[in-house]
Amino acid sequence: MGQKIAFQGELGAYGHEACVAARPDYTPLPCAAFEDAIAAVRDGDADLGMIAVENSTYGRVADVHSLLPESGLHIVDETFVRVHVNLLGTQEAQLSDVKEAFGHPVILPQCGEFLRANGIRGRTSTDNARAAREVAARADVSGAALASELAAEIYGLKVLARHIEDHDRNTTRFLVMAREPDYRRRGDLGMMTSFVFRVRNIPAALYKAMGGFATNGVNMTKLESYMIGGAFTATQFYAEIEGHPDDRPVQLAMEELGYFTDHLHVMGVYPAAARRHDEG
């Protein structure tokens, strides 16, 4: 049946769009939750997982950074999806017919200006692709969905208005997860290394832990903290750096990091996406 890639959401979701863009030869496997997508890869029901981790407008996706270190999977790639929101209606509908638009709570505010200008009331749905599926099933011209053009194709809906989001650079970043790591590759635009760590309980431990990256000229592109185990005193850090673990500067920086941590786990080594170098 070919290789499969799992994602959170229904067919037509932005995660599905990411799968089509990054792995067009794989069969997308919709999953109800991120935990289910991770489990599908871990259990062998899918070969890869497409996991949303952050959005340029709304920040990091809740709970994902705490899920990934415990997943047993490895990051092997990254991809960025420009989130275009469209108003989808039935084939008989016109824009003037629409009174309600259904979308995820994160999507609704992104289209606030358009909805107000057209007198459309936003309604909450658990998933944008599900909203499209349900609008198609109801066949009511007064109801529409806020979703991707891919969802319109899948559910036979008409695009009544295209790219109605308020912000013109809204982008979601996804990580591609696999059961096995692959350190052999070298990307044309460089490599990224992601890891999690916990600092030792000594004064200025985080400051000292970060010093090795500065002194060895390794660029750290992300450093985020989150609590673990429900304890305010137990903090884990998620970090991303430019470079490969085999690069001498990265080796030296990671060695120094090791002196000040009581837990260090490399989550993935993968090519930097072209989108990182795109200022537009």
Secondary structure, 3 states (H helix, E strand, C coil): CCCEEEEEECCCCHHHHHHHHHCCCCEEEEECCHHHHHHHHHCCCCCEEEEEEEECCCEECCCHHHHHHHCCCEEEEEEEEECCCEEEECCCCCHHHCCEEEECCCCHHHHHHHHHHCCCEEEECCCHHHHHHHHHHHCCCCEEEEECHHHHHHHCCEEEECCCCCCCCCEEEEEEEECCCCCCCCCCCCEEEEEEEEECCCCCHHHHHHHHHHHCCCCEEEEEEEECCCCCCCEEEEEEEECCCCCHHHHHHHHHHHHCEEEEEEEEEEECCHHHHCCC
